[in-house]
Amino acid sequence: MIDAVRSAEASERERGLASLAEAYWQPVYRYVRLRFGRSHEEAADLTQTFFFEVVEKGLLARFDPRRGRLRTFIRVAVDGVVSDDWTASRRQKRGGGAVHLSLEEPLTGFLPVTSPDAPDELFEREWARSMLERALEQLRATCEASGAILDFQLLTCYDLEDQEPGQSRPTYAELARRFDVSETTVTNRLAAARRGLRKAALALLRGTSAGENELRRDERTLFGGRR
């Protein structure tokens, strides 16, 4: 992805930029909303500005994976974008290769405007949230295409659904009754869904991590070192 963004070939740059935007627009947007207390419109505009900087100023040309992680580099770069005094006229001139993202507020209704987390922790959390959301969407599509939607439904019910205060997650026996299958089927299909989620997430990480060491660190961030 980084090599593609840096490429002298326009088609390669577009491909790399599309991958970068897909991986990072939500973390950047959410980070700006939470870290700096910006409105949806302001955060969306600043997110566009960041990707404009990537295109017009070759922002990633300065990234060296030997000196740090890509996410740290991106977060610091976003801090710089927000701190700059971008005027309305400057923003209106963006174009000519800029990335135009369709930004719909992903957490409408309960996204706080500030966060007590340290900036690096906040960006890391929002990156992990975005990566898992993308992996889940890929898993859902895969399960639907293969006729294994039960796997995704069980994963959703057991691992993903929010529980009311004081309410525990459903047991395997309860899930078996709900979906009219055996408990053994629940056990096996849940295991398959979790493997599928990990596989989807690793594929995404491999496309956006700067080398094998960062890939393994990212994997631990998402899954806590569990296999």
N, C-alpha and C positions, 0 to 999 in steps of 0.2 A: 504494500500500500504506500509506504513512504517513498520507495524507489519510483513508483509510478507517479506520485505527485511531483517528484523532482525531475522527471523525464523531460527530455527535449522534444519528445513527440506529443503533439496536442492531444491525440486520442488517448495516449497513456495517461497524461495528466488528468484528463476528464474522468477516466476510469478510477484512478487513484483518489481523486477528489470526491467522487461519488461514494467510494468506500469509506473515506474519512468522515464525510458528512453523515452517512448512515450510522457509523459507530459512535460519533461524538456529538451530534447536534442536541440530543436530549440531555446528556450530562452537562454540556455547556449551558444550554438554556436553563436547566433547573438550578445549576450552580449560580448563575447570575441572579435568578429569582430569589434564591435563598440567602446567598452570601451578601448580596448588595441591596436586597429589599426592593428590587425593581418590579414595575408592573409587567403584565404579560406583554404589552406592546413594546415597552422599553427593552425587556429581556430578549424578545424575538428580534428586535432591530440590532441589538448588540451581538446576538448570535450570528446574524447575517454579516455583521461587520467583521467578526473574527474570521469567518471563512473567506471574506473578501481579502483580508490581510494575507491569508494563506496563498491566495491566487496572485494578487497584485504585488506583494512584497516578498514572495518566496519564503514565507515564515519558516517552513520546515527545513529550509536549506541549512539553518543553524543548529538543527537537532543532531546530537551525537549520542547514540545509544550507549557508548562507553562511559558517558558522564552522568547518565541518569535515565529515568523512565520517561516514556513518551507522555504518559498522563501528567506527570509533574511538569514537563515542558509545556504542554497544552494549558494546564491550569495557570501557570505563571504568565503565559501569553495572553490568556483571557483577562487576567488581572490588569495587564497593561492596556488592553483594549478598553476596559471599563474605566480605567483611571484617566484615559485621554479625553480631552475636551472636544468631542465630536459635535460639530455644529449641524444644524438641520440641512444647510446647503451642501455640506460635505457628504452627508448620508444620501442625499438625492442624486449625487453624481456617481454613486456606485453602479457598476455595470461592466460591460466589456470583459466577460470572463468570470464575473462574480457568481457565487453559488446562490441561487434563489430557492430557499426552502419553504415548504408549506408548513408553517408552524402553528399547530393547534395546541392549546394549553393542555398538557397530558394529565395534569392532576387537578383539574378544575374543581373548586369547592372545598378542598382541604389542604391545598399546598400553602404552608405558612410563608409569610413574606420575609422572615428572618430565621436564622438558625443559630443555636449556641455552639454548634460543632466548629472545630478548627477548620480552616479552609481546606487543608489537604484531606482531612477525614471526610468532609462534606463532599468534595469532588469524587473521592474514592467510592463513597456510598452511592452517589448518583450514577457513577459509571457502572458499578456492579448491578444496580437496579435495572438500568437500561439494557445491559448485556443479557441479563436473565430474562427480561421481557422479550427480547428478540429471540433468544433460544427457545422460550416457551411457545412463541408463535410458530417457529419452524417445526417444533415437535408436534404441535396441533395439526399443522398442515400435513406432516408426514403420517400421523396417525389416521387422519381422514382419508388420505390417498391410499393407504394400505388396508383400510377396513378395520383398523385397530383403535377406533375412537374410544373404546372402553378404557384403554390404558390411560389416555389423557384425562378422561372423566374421573377415574380413580385417583390419579395424581392431584387433580384439582380439589376433589373432595377431602382427601386425606392430608395433603401437604400445603395447599395454597389458600383455602378458604379461611377467612377470619372467623374466629369463634367469639361468641358473646362472652362477656366477663363471667368467669366461673364455669364456663362450659368447656368441656374437653373435646378433643377431636374424636370423630367417630371410630369405633373399633372395626377390626376386619370383619367381625361377625355382622355388625350393623351394615357395613358396605355390601357384604354378600347378600343380605336380605334386600337392600335397596335396589341392587342391580340384578337380582335373581341369578346369582352365580355362587360357586362354592368359595369357601374361605381360601382354599388352595389357589383358586384362580385369582382371587384378590391379591394374595401374596406374590404370585408369579407376575401378574400384569403390572403391579406397582413397581416391582423390581425392574421390569422391562422399560417402563416409562422413565424411571430415574436414570437408567443407563442411556436411554435415548436423549434425555435432557442434557446429560453430561457430554454426550457425543456432539450434540448441536452446539453447546457452549464452547467446547474445545475447538470446533471448526471455526467459529467466529473469532475466538482468541488468536488462533494461528494466523488469521488474516490481518490482525491489527497489533500483534505484539512484536516488539523490536528484538527478535532473537529468541533462542530456546530458553535461556535463563529467565527472561521476562515472562515468557509463556508459562513456565512452571510457577512463577510467583503469582501471576494472574489466576492460574488454576487454584492455587491455595486460597487466594482472596475470595473466590466464588464458592469454593467447596470445603474450605477449612482443612485441606490436606487429606480428606477422606477419599478412598478409592471406591 
